[in-house]
Amino acid sequence: MGKGHNSCADCDEYSFCGTIQGFYKKSGYKYSKYREATEFIRANGYDEFLAIASRWKNQYGKYG
């Protein structure tokens, strides 16, 4: 958070960050969905993520 990024998706240290990778290793479906969202943003950008997410009925949905 102190690096000035919009989210972890913007960080060069994402792949080896102990904080975010530890967060994703928690049990529960929502953590895998958080990871999926971050990786989608890294690959496709925020605009594409927001376009897809605007069609969801809940806090997460399908990509594609």
Beta strands, then each sheet from edge to edge (+ up, - down):
end
